[in-house]
Amino acid sequence: MTQPRYNMDWMLRDLMKSVPQTRHVVLLSSDGLCMARLGADEETADRLAAACAGLQSLAGAIAAELPEGDGRMRLVAIEVGGGFFYLMAAGVGAYLAVLAEAGVDAGLMGQCMRSLVARLGEHLSSPPRVDGRTA
């Protein structure tokens, strides 16, 4: 179930307009709750957010194997039939997920996602929850 949406459509719209062939943009919390979405219906956004929670956990476990790193996941890019999937850390407890068509400019996507996270990272944070409520 999607948590109450924040008014972040303008941020997500900026990314979608900047990178042609972007299909879905989802902002999610580290525990897999959709905080904002663009281009995806509620059900699709919820499925993506839930899958991303598992993916960021796996990526973090892999990152922990590098002794010189900090053990945190920063970016996951996956090429699938028909397109690309990107997951980027976007603030404390928040992640930005993007699904794009096969012809997307992967370099531009990474650059625009990094730029969005850098400019608006404080707005993309999800405070920790205590007993199911925001602390």
TIRO-2110 file (N, C-alpha, C; in Angstrom, 1 decimal):
// TIRO-2110
0.8, -1.2, 0.0, N, 1, A
0.0, 0.0, 0.0, CA, 1, A
0.9, 1.2, 0.0, C, 1, A
0.6, 2.2, -0.8, N, 2, A
1.4, 3.4, -1.0, CA, 2, A
1.1, 4.3, 0.3, C, 2, A
2.2, 4.8, 0.8, N, 3, A
2.1, 5.7, 2.0, CA, 3, A
1.6, 7.0, 1.4, C, 3, A
1.1, 7.9, 2.3, N, 4, A
0.6, 9.2, 1.8, CA, 4, A
1.7, 9.9, 1.0, C, 4, A
1.3, 10.4, -0.2, N, 5, A
2.3, 11.0, -1.1, CA, 5, A
2.6, 12.4, -0.7, C, 5, A
3.9, 12.7, -0.8, N, 6, A
4.4, 14.0, -0.7, CA, 6, A
4.2, 14.7, -2.0, C, 6, A
4.2, 16.1, -2.0, N, 7, A
4.1, 16.8, -3.3, CA, 7, A
5.4, 16.9, -3.9, C, 7, A
5.9, 15.9, -4.5, N, 8, A
7.2, 15.9, -5.2, CA, 8, A
7.1, 15.7, -6.7, C, 8, A
5.9, 15.8, -7.2, N, 9, A
5.7, 15.5, -8.6, CA, 9, A
6.6, 16.4, -9.5, C, 9, A
6.8, 17.7, -9.0, N, 10, A
7.6, 18.6, -9.8, CA, 10, A
9.1, 18.2, -9.9, C, 10, A
9.6, 17.5, -8.9, N, 11, A
11.0, 17.0, -9.0, CA, 11, A
11.1, 15.8, -9.9, C, 11, A
10.1, 14.9, -9.8, N, 12, A
10.1, 13.8, -10.7, CA, 12, A
9.9, 14.1, -12.1, C, 12, A
9.0, 15.1, -12.3, N, 13, A
8.7, 15.6, -13.7, CA, 13, A
9.9, 16.2, -14.4, C, 13, A
10.7, 16.9, -13.6, N, 14, A
12.0, 17.5, -14.1, CA, 14, A
12.9, 16.4, -14.7, C, 14, A
13.0, 15.3, -13.9, N, 15, A
13.8, 14.2, -14.4, CA, 15, A
13.2, 13.5, -15.7, C, 15, A
11.9, 13.3, -15.7, N, 16, A
11.3, 12.7, -16.8, CA, 16, A
11.4, 13.5, -18.0, C, 16, A
11.3, 14.8, -17.9, N, 17, A
11.4, 15.7, -19.1, CA, 17, A
12.8, 15.8, -19.6, C, 17, A
13.8, 15.7, -18.7, N, 18, A
15.2, 15.8, -19.1, CA, 18, A
15.7, 14.6, -19.8, C, 18, A
15.1, 13.5, -19.6, N, 19, A
15.7, 12.2, -20.2, CA, 19, A
14.6, 11.6, -21.0, C, 19, A
14.7, 11.7, -22.3, N, 20, A
13.7, 11.1, -23.2, CA, 20, A
13.7, 9.6, -23.0, C, 20, A
12.5, 9.0, -23.1, N, 21, A
12.3, 7.5, -23.0, CA, 21, A
12.2, 7.0, -21.6, C, 21, A
12.1, 8.0, -20.6, N, 22, A
11.9, 7.6, -19.2, CA, 22, A
10.4, 7.2, -19.1, C, 22, A
10.2, 6.0, -18.5, N, 23, A
8.8, 5.5, -18.4, CA, 23, A
8.2, 5.7, -17.0, C, 23, A
8.9, 5.3, -15.9, N, 24, A
8.4, 5.4, -14.6, CA, 24, A
9.5, 6.0, -13.7, C, 24, A
9.1, 6.9, -12.8, N, 25, A
10.0, 7.4, -11.8, CA, 25, A
9.3, 7.2, -10.4, C, 25, A
10.0, 6.6, -9.5, N, 26, A
9.4, 6.3, -8.2, CA, 26, A
10.4, 6.7, -7.1, C, 26, A
10.0, 7.4, -6.1, N, 27, A
10.7, 7.8, -4.9, CA, 27, A
10.2, 6.8, -3.8, C, 27, A
11.2, 6.1, -3.2, N, 28, A
10.7, 5.2, -2.2, CA, 28, A
11.6, 5.3, -0.9, C, 28, A
11.0, 4.8, 0.2, N, 29, A
11.7, 4.7, 1.4, CA, 29, A
12.6, 3.4, 1.4, C, 29, A
13.5, 3.3, 2.3, N, 30, A
14.4, 2.1, 2.3, CA, 30, A
13.6, 0.9, 2.7, C, 30, A
12.5, 1.0, 3.3, N, 31, A
11.7, -0.2, 3.6, CA, 31, A
10.6, -0.5, 2.6, C, 31, A
10.8, 0.1, 1.4, N, 32, A
10.0, -0.3, 0.2, CA, 32, A
8.6, 0.4, 0.1, C, 32, A
8.4, 1.5, 0.7, N, 33, A
7.1, 2.2, 0.6, CA, 33, A
7.3, 3.4, -0.4, C, 33, A
6.4, 3.4, -1.4, N, 34, A
6.4, 4.5, -2.4, CA, 34, A
6.0, 5.8, -1.7, C, 34, A
6.9, 6.8, -1.9, N, 35, A
6.6, 8.1, -1.4, CA, 35, A
6.1, 9.1, -2.4, C, 35, A
6.5, 8.9, -3.7, N, 36, A
6.1, 9.7, -4.8, CA, 36, A
6.3, 8.9, -6.1, C, 36, A
5.5, 9.2, -7.1, N, 37, A
5.6, 8.5, -8.4, CA, 37, A
5.2, 9.4, -9.5, C, 37, A
5.7, 9.0, -10.7, N, 38, A
5.3, 9.7, -11.9, CA, 38, A
5.4, 8.7, -13.1, C, 38, A
4.4, 8.6, -13.9, N, 39, A
4.4, 7.7, -15.0, CA, 39, A
4.0, 6.3, -14.7, C, 39, A
3.8, 6.0, -13.4, N, 40, A
3.4, 4.7, -13.0, CA, 40, A
2.1, 4.8, -12.2, C, 40, A
1.2, 3.8, -12.4, N, 41, A
0.0, 3.8, -11.6, CA, 41, A
0.4, 3.3, -10.2, C, 41, A
-0.5, 3.4, -9.2, N, 42, A
-0.2, 3.1, -7.8, CA, 42, A
0.2, 1.7, -7.7, C, 42, A
-0.4, 0.8, -8.3, N, 43, A
0.0, -0.7, -8.2, CA, 43, A
1.4, -0.9, -8.7, C, 43, A
1.7, -0.4, -9.9, N, 44, A
3.0, -0.6, -10.4, CA, 44, A
4.1, 0.1, -9.5, C, 44, A
3.8, 1.3, -9.1, N, 45, A
4.8, 2.0, -8.2, CA, 45, A
5.0, 1.2, -6.9, C, 45, A
3.9, 0.6, -6.3, N, 46, A
4.1, -0.2, -5.1, CA, 46, A
4.9, -1.4, -5.4, C, 46, A
4.7, -2.1, -6.5, N, 47, A
5.5, -3.3, -6.8, CA, 47, A
7.0, -2.9, -7.0, C, 47, A
7.3, -1.8, -7.7, N, 48, A
8.6, -1.4, -7.9, CA, 48, A
9.3, -1.0, -6.6, C, 48, A
8.6, -0.3, -5.8, N, 49, A
9.1, 0.1, -4.5, CA, 49, A
9.5, -1.1, -3.6, C, 49, A
8.6, -2.1, -3.6, N, 50, A
8.8, -3.3, -2.8, CA, 50, A
10.0, -4.1, -3.3, C, 50, A
10.1, -4.2, -4.6, N, 51, A
11.3, -4.9, -5.2, CA, 51, A
12.6, -4.1, -5.0, C, 51, A
12.5, -2.8, -5.0, N, 52, A
13.7, -2.0, -4.8, CA, 52, A
14.3, -2.2, -3.4, C, 52, A
13.4, -2.4, -2.4, N, 53, A
13.8, -2.6, -1.0, CA, 53, A
14.7, -3.8, -0.9, C, 53, A
14.3, -4.9, -1.6, N, 54, A
15.2, -6.1, -1.6, CA, 54, A
16.4, -5.9, -2.4, C, 54, A
16.3, -5.2, -3.5, N, 55, A
17.5, -4.9, -4.3, CA, 55, A
18.6, -4.1, -3.6, C, 55, A
18.1, -3.0, -3.0, N, 56, A
19.1, -2.2, -2.3, CA, 56, A
19.7, -2.9, -1.1, C, 56, A
19.0, -3.8, -0.5, N, 57, A
19.6, -4.7, 0.6, CA, 57, A
20.7, -5.6, 0.0, C, 57, A
20.4, -6.2, -1.1, N, 58, A
21.4, -7.1, -1.8, CA, 58, A
22.6, -6.3, -2.2, C, 58, A
22.4, -5.2, -2.8, N, 59, A
23.5, -4.3, -3.2, CA, 59, A
24.4, -3.9, -2.0, C, 59, A
23.7, -3.6, -0.9, N, 60, A
24.5, -3.2, 0.3, CA, 60, A
25.3, -4.4, 0.8, C, 60, A
24.8, -5.6, 0.7, N, 61, A
25.5, -6.8, 1.2, CA, 61, A
26.8, -7.0, 0.3, C, 61, A
26.6, -6.7, -1.0, N, 62, A
27.7, -6.9, -1.9, CA, 62, A
28.7, -5.8, -1.7, C, 62, A
28.3, -4.5, -1.4, N, 63, A
29.2, -3.4, -1.2, CA, 63, A
30.0, -3.7, 0.1, C, 63, A
29.4, -4.3, 1.1, N, 64, A
30.1, -4.6, 2.3, CA, 64, A
31.3, -5.5, 2.1, C, 64, A
31.4, -6.2, 1.0, N, 65, A
32.5, -7.1, 0.7, CA, 65, A
33.8, -6.3, 0.2, C, 65, A
33.6, -5.1, -0.1, N, 66, A
34.8, -4.3, -0.5, CA, 66, A
35.3, -3.6, 0.8, C, 66, A
36.5, -4.0, 1.2, N, 67, A
37.1, -3.5, 2.5, CA, 67, A
37.3, -2.0, 2.5, C, 67, A
37.6, -1.4, 1.3, N, 68, A
37.9, 0.0, 1.3, CA, 68, A
36.6, 0.9, 1.1, C, 68, A
35.5, 0.3, 1.0, N, 69, A
34.2, 1.0, 0.8, CA, 69, A
33.5, 1.3, 2.1, C, 69, A
32.4, 1.9, 2.1, N, 70, A
31.6, 2.2, 3.3, CA, 70, A
30.4, 1.2, 3.4, C, 70, A
30.3, 0.3, 2.5, N, 71, A
29.2, -0.7, 2.6, CA, 71, A
27.8, -0.3, 2.2, C, 71, A
27.8, 0.9, 1.6, N, 72, A
26.4, 1.5, 1.2, CA, 72, A
26.2, 1.4, -0.3, C, 72, A
25.0, 1.1, -0.7, N, 73, A
24.6, 1.1, -2.1, CA, 73, A
24.5, 2.5, -2.6, C, 73, A
25.0, 2.8, -3.7, N, 74, A
24.9, 4.1, -4.3, CA, 74, A
24.0, 4.1, -5.6, C, 74, A
24.4, 3.1, -6.5, N, 75, A
23.7, 3.1, -7.7, CA, 75, A
23.7, 1.6, -8.2, C, 75, A
22.5, 1.2, -8.7, N, 76, A
22.3, -0.1, -9.3, CA, 76, A
21.7, 0.2, -10.7, C, 76, A
22.3, -0.4, -11.7, N, 77, A
21.8, -0.3, -13.1, CA, 77, A
21.6, -1.7, -13.6, C, 77, A
20.4, -2.0, -14.2, N, 78, A
20.2, -3.3, -14.7, CA, 78, A
19.6, -3.1, -16.1, C, 78, A
20.2, -3.8, -17.1, N, 79, A
19.6, -3.8, -18.4, CA, 79, A
18.7, -5.1, -18.5, C, 79, A
17.4, -4.9, -18.9, N, 80, A
16.5, -5.9, -19.0, CA, 80, A
15.9, -5.9, -20.5, C, 80, A
15.3, -6.9, -20.8, N, 81, A
14.6, -6.9, -22.2, CA, 81, A
13.7, -5.8, -22.3, C, 81, A
13.9, -4.9, -23.2, N, 82, A
13.0, -3.7, -23.4, CA, 82, A
13.4, -2.5, -22.7, C, 82, A
14.5, -2.5, -21.9, N, 83, A
14.9, -1.2, -21.3, CA, 83, A
15.9, -1.4, -20.2, C, 83, A
15.9, -0.4, -19.3, N, 84, A
16.9, -0.3, -18.2, CA, 84, A
16.2, 0.1, -16.9, C, 84, A
16.7, -0.4, -15.8, N, 85, A
16.3, 0.0, -14.5, CA, 85, A
17.4, 0.6, -13.7, C, 85, A
17.1, 1.7, -13.0, N, 86, A
18.2, 2.4, -12.2, CA, 86, A
17.6, 2.5, -10.8, C, 86, A
18.5, 2.3, -9.8, N, 87, A
18.1, 2.6, -8.4, CA, 87, A
19.3, 3.3, -7.8, C, 87, A
19.0, 4.5, -7.2, N, 88, A
20.1, 5.3, -6.7, CA, 88, A
19.7, 5.8, -5.3, C, 88, A
20.7, 5.7, -4.4, N, 89, A
20.5, 6.3, -3.0, CA, 89, A
20.2, 7.8, -3.2, C, 89, A
19.2, 8.3, -2.5, N, 90, A
18.7, 9.6, -2.7, CA, 90, A
18.5, 10.4, -1.4, C, 90, A
19.3, 10.2, -0.4, N, 91, A
19.1, 10.8, 0.9, CA, 91, A
19.0, 9.7, 2.0, C, 91, A
18.9, 10.2, 3.2, N, 92, A
18.9, 9.2, 4.3, CA, 92, A
17.5, 8.5, 4.2, C, 92, A
17.7, 7.1, 4.0, N, 93, A
16.5, 6.3, 4.0, CA, 93, A
15.6, 6.5, 2.8, C, 93, A
16.1, 7.0, 1.7, N, 94, A
15.3, 7.2, 0.5, CA, 94, A
16.1, 6.8, -0.7, C, 94, A
15.3, 6.3, -1.7, N, 95, A
15.9, 5.9, -3.0, CA, 95, A
15.1, 6.4, -4.2, C, 95, A
15.8, 6.6, -5.3, N, 96, A
15.1, 7.0, -6.5, CA, 96, A
15.2, 5.9, -7.5, C, 96, A
14.1, 5.4, -8.0, N, 97, A
14.1, 4.3, -9.0, CA, 97, A
13.5, 4.8, -10.3, C, 97, A
14.1, 4.4, -11.4, N, 98, A
13.7, 4.8, -12.7, CA, 98, A
13.6, 3.6, -13.7, C, 98, A
12.6, 3.5, -14.4, N, 99, A
12.4, 2.4, -15.4, CA, 99, A
12.4, 3.2, -16.8, C, 99, A
13.3, 2.8, -17.7, N, 100, A
13.3, 3.5, -19.0, CA, 100, A
13.4, 2.6, -20.1, C, 100, A
13.0, 3.0, -21.3, N, 101, A
12.9, 2.2, -22.5, CA, 101, A
14.3, 1.9, -23.0, C, 101, A
14.4, 1.0, -23.9, N, 102, A
15.7, 0.5, -24.4, CA, 102, A
16.6, 1.6, -25.0, C, 102, A
16.0, 2.6, -25.7, N, 103, A
16.8, 3.6, -26.4, CA, 103, A
17.3, 4.7, -25.5, C, 103, A
17.1, 4.6, -24.2, N, 104, A
17.4, 5.7, -23.3, CA, 104, A
18.9, 6.0, -23.3, C, 104, A
19.3, 7.2, -23.1, N, 105, A
20.8, 7.5, -23.0, CA, 105, A
21.2, 7.3, -21.6, C, 105, A
21.9, 6.1, -21.4, N, 106, A
22.2, 5.7, -20.0, CA, 106, A
23.1, 6.7, -19.3, C, 106, A
24.0, 7.3, -20.0, N, 107, A
24.9, 8.3, -19.4, CA, 107, A
24.1, 9.6, -18.9, C, 107, A
23.2, 10.0, -19.8, N, 108, A
22.3, 11.2, -19.4, CA, 108, A
21.4, 10.8, -18.2, C, 108, A
20.9, 9.6, -18.2, N, 109, A
20.1, 9.2, -17.1, CA, 109, A
20.8, 9.3, -15.8, C, 109, A
22.0, 8.7, -15.7, N, 110, A
22.8, 8.7, -14.5, CA, 110, A
23.2, 10.1, -14.1, C, 110, A
23.5, 11.0, -15.1, N, 111, A
23.9, 12.3, -14.8, CA, 111, A
22.6, 13.1, -14.2, C, 111, A
21.5, 12.9, -14.8, N, 112, A
20.3, 13.6, -14.4, CA, 112, A
19.8, 13.1, -13.0, C, 112, A
20.0, 11.8, -12.8, N, 113, A
19.6, 11.3, -11.4, CA, 113, A
20.5, 11.9, -10.4, C, 113, A
21.8, 11.9, -10.6, N, 114, A
22.8, 12.4, -9.7, CA, 114, A
22.5, 13.9, -9.4, C, 114, A
22.2, 14.6, -10.5, N, 115, A
22.0, 16.0, -10.3, CA, 115, A
20.7, 16.3, -9.5, C, 115, A
19.7, 15.5, -9.7, N, 116, A
18.4, 15.7, -8.9, CA, 116, A
18.7, 15.3, -7.5, C, 116, A
19.4, 14.2, -7.2, N, 117, A
19.7, 13.9, -5.8, CA, 117, A
20.6, 14.9, -5.2, C, 117, A
21.6, 15.5, -5.9, N, 118, A
22.4, 16.5, -5.3, CA, 118, A
21.7, 17.8, -5.0, C, 118, A
20.8, 18.2, -5.9, N, 119, A
20.1, 19.4, -5.7, CA, 119, A
19.0, 19.3, -4.6, C, 119, A
18.4, 18.2, -4.6, N, 120, A
17.2, 18.0, -3.7, CA, 120, A
17.3, 16.9, -2.7, C, 120, A
18.5, 16.5, -2.4, N, 121, A
18.6, 15.4, -1.5, CA, 121, A
17.9, 15.5, -0.2, C, 121, A
17.9, 16.7, 0.4, N, 122, A
17.3, 16.9, 1.7, CA, 122, A
15.8, 16.7, 1.6, C, 122, A
15.2, 16.9, 0.4, N, 123, A
13.7, 16.7, 0.3, CA, 123, A
13.4, 15.2, 0.0, C, 123, A
14.5, 14.5, -0.4, N, 124, A
14.3, 13.1, -0.7, CA, 124, A
14.6, 12.1, 0.4, C, 124, A
14.7, 12.6, 1.6, N, 125, A
15.0, 11.8, 2.8, CA, 125, A
13.7, 11.3, 3.4, C, 125, A
13.8, 10.1, 3.9, N, 126, A
12.7, 9.5, 4.6, CA, 126, A
13.1, 9.3, 6.1, C, 126, A
12.5, 10.0, 7.0, N, 127, A
12.9, 9.8, 8.4, CA, 127, A
12.5, 8.4, 8.9, C, 127, A
13.3, 7.9, 9.8, N, 128, A
13.0, 6.5, 10.3, CA, 128, A
11.6, 6.4, 11.0, C, 128, A
11.0, 5.2, 10.9, N, 129, A
9.7, 5.0, 11.5, CA, 129, A
9.9, 4.3, 12.8, C, 129, A
9.0, 4.6, 13.7, N, 130, A
9.0, 3.9, 15.0, CA, 130, A
7.5, 3.5, 15.2, C, 130, A
7.3, 2.2, 15.3, N, 131, A
6.0, 1.6, 15.5, CA, 131, A
5.1, 2.0, 14.3, C, 131, A
5.7, 2.0, 13.1, N, 132, A
4.9, 2.3, 11.9, CA, 132, A
4.6, 3.7, 11.6, C, 132, A
5.1, 4.6, 12.5, N, 133, A
4.9, 6.0, 12.3, CA, 133, A
6.2, 6.8, 12.1, C, 133, A
6.2, 7.9, 11.4, N, 134, A
7.4, 8.7, 11.2, CA, 134, A
7.8, 9.2, 12.6, C, 134, A
9.1, 9.0, 12.9, N, 135, A
9.7, 9.5, 14.2, CA, 135, A
9.8, 11.0, 14.2, C, 135, A
END
